[in-house]
Amino acid sequence: MAHRITLERNTLRFSAAHFTTFGDECEPLHGHNYDLFVEIEGALTKDSWVFDFSEAKRIVATICKQLDHRFLLPLGSAVLQVEERQAEYEVTFGDRRYVMPKGDVVALPSTTPRPSDSRSGLRARSRTGFTPWGRRTFSG
């Protein structure tokens, strides 16, 4: 039987910039403040816990820190032309051109950055954590 815990705190947040494409149009570059709601589901441990709350908060805080004040770049977009260089990304859409230092960018495998992408990237199951960049399994 699966059990679930929820993390909701005003400290689970980040701010990030992005733009969304739809058809032959592209929104202006803009940003949002994201508040995270995290659910962790799984079997109970021997101590009757689904997951260590301290570890869960640490994982989510680390993800928020990695996303905070960055540009979310959807590498899977079929309409953006993305060129990765040594120290920067060049992104073009039609006559628009953006050049951003790599340190200001979080490259995501999605086709467009949406709040639902971040939400699904933060889901976790018992003893396993997910980040927007892949899966991480915890020992113990």
Buried (B, 14 or more C-beta within 10 A) or exposed (E): EEBEBEBEEEEBBBEBBBBBBEEEEBEEEEBEEBEBEBBBBBEEEEEEEBBBEEBBBEBBBEBBEEBEEBBBBBEEBEBBEBEBEEEBBEBEBEEEEBEBEBEEBBBBEBBBBBEEBBBEBBEBBBBBBBBBEEEEEEEE
